Amino acid sequence: MYVRARRELSAAPIEQTLARLREGAPGGRSLAQLAEARRLASATARTLAYLPGDTRCLVRSLVLTRVLARRGIESRLVLAASTEPEFLAHAWVECAGVPVLETGGGRFARLAEL
C-alpha cells in the first residue's frame, strides 16, 4: 500500500490520489469502527517507521486512508499548516471527526479536508 500511495501521489493531484486509493472500498460508516481505525493507524505508523524513503505525515496518511478504505471505514484527510515560528505543513487522518493520527498538538490550522 505504501508503494501504491507513493506512485499515485507522484502521478496525480491529491484529490485524484485519494479517489484512487478509496476505489473499490465497501461503504459504511460507524462509530464502532473508531477503535479499529485507531488500531490500524498505530500499526501503519509503526510499520512505515521501518521503511526506507519518505514516510512522513502525508504518505502515512495516504497509506492509512487506503488501509481504512479496504476495511470499509470512511476517513477524511486533513491538510494543515503553521507559520510560527516558521512555515510547516502537516497531514493526518480523521474518522468520524476524531483524529487517528498525530495532529501536531494544535500547532496547525486546517487548510483542507479531503
C-alpha positions as CSV (number, residue, x, y, z in Angstrom):
1,M,0.0,0.0,0.0
2,Y,2.9,2.3,0.6
3,V,4.2,1.8,-2.9
4,R,0.8,2.4,-4.4
5,A,0.3,5.6,-2.3
6,R,3.6,7.0,-3.4
7,R,3.0,6.0,-7.1
8,E,-0.5,7.6,-7.1
9,L,0.7,10.8,-5.4
10,S,3.5,11.2,-7.9
11,A,1.1,10.8,-10.9
12,A,-1.9,12.9,-9.9
13,P,-3.1,15.7,-7.7
14,I,-4.1,14.9,-4.1
15,E,-7.8,14.8,-4.8
16,Q,-7.4,12.2,-7.6
17,T,-4.9,10.2,-5.5
18,L,-7.4,10.0,-2.6
19,A,-10.2,8.9,-5.0
20,R,-8.0,6.2,-6.5
21,L,-6.9,5.0,-3.0
22,R,-10.5,4.8,-1.9
23,E,-11.7,2.9,-5.0
24,G,-13.5,-0.4,-4.5
25,A,-13.9,0.2,-0.8
26,P,-17.1,-1.1,0.7
27,G,-19.4,1.6,2.0
28,G,-20.4,2.2,5.6
29,R,-19.6,4.4,8.5
30,S,-19.9,3.5,12.1
31,L,-18.6,5.0,15.3
32,A,-17.9,1.4,16.4
33,Q,-15.2,1.4,13.8
34,L,-13.3,4.1,15.5
35,A,-11.3,1.7,17.7
36,E,-10.4,-0.3,14.7
37,A,-9.3,2.9,12.9
38,R,-7.1,3.8,15.8
39,R,-5.5,0.4,15.9
40,L,-4.8,0.5,12.2
41,A,-3.4,4.0,12.5
42,S,-0.9,2.8,15.1
43,A,0.1,-0.2,13.1
44,T,0.6,1.8,10.0
45,A,2.8,4.4,11.7
46,R,4.9,1.7,13.4
47,T,5.3,-0.3,10.1
48,L,6.2,2.7,8.0
49,A,8.8,3.8,10.5
50,Y,11.0,0.9,9.4
51,L,10.7,1.5,5.6
52,P,13.2,3.5,3.7
53,G,12.1,6.6,1.8
54,D,9.6,9.3,2.6
55,T,7.2,8.1,5.3
56,R,6.3,11.4,6.7
57,C,2.8,12.6,7.6
58,L,1.3,12.9,4.1
59,V,2.5,9.4,2.9
60,R,1.5,7.9,6.2
61,S,-2.0,9.5,5.9
62,L,-2.4,8.2,2.3
63,V,-1.4,4.7,3.3
64,L,-3.8,4.7,6.2
65,T,-6.6,6.1,4.0
66,R,-6.2,3.1,1.8
67,V,-6.0,0.6,4.7
68,L,-9.2,2.1,6.2
69,A,-11.0,2.2,2.8
70,R,-10.2,-1.5,2.2
71,R,-12.0,-2.3,5.5
72,G,-15.0,-0.1,4.7
73,I,-14.1,2.6,7.3
74,E,-14.6,6.2,6.0
75,S,-12.0,8.7,6.7
76,R,-11.0,12.3,6.0
77,L,-7.5,13.5,5.1
78,V,-6.8,16.8,6.9
79,L,-4.1,19.2,5.5
80,A,-2.9,21.9,7.8
81,A,-0.2,24.5,8.2
82,S,1.6,26.6,10.8
83,T,3.5,29.8,10.1
84,E,5.1,30.3,13.6
85,P,8.0,30.2,14.1
86,E,8.5,29.0,10.6
87,F,6.2,27.6,7.9
88,L,5.4,23.9,8.4
89,A,2.7,21.7,6.8
90,H,1.1,18.6,8.3
91,A,-1.4,16.0,7.4
92,W,-3.4,13.5,9.4
93,V,-6.5,11.3,9.1
94,E,-9.8,11.6,11.0
95,C,-12.5,9.0,11.4
96,A,-16.0,10.2,12.5
97,G,-14.4,13.6,13.2
98,V,-11.8,12.1,15.6
99,P,-8.1,12.2,14.7
100,V,-6.5,8.8,14.5
101,L,-3.0,10.0,13.5
102,E,-1.0,12.7,15.3
103,T,-2.4,16.2,14.8
104,G,0.6,18.2,15.9
105,G,-0.9,19.2,19.2
106,G,-2.9,22.2,18.0
107,R,0.0,23.9,16.3
108,F,-1.5,23.7,12.9
109,A,-4.5,25.4,11.3
110,R,-6.7,23.4,9.0
111,L,-6.4,24.3,5.3
112,A,-8.5,21.5,3.7
113,E,-10.3,18.3,4.5
114,L,-10.5,15.7,1.7
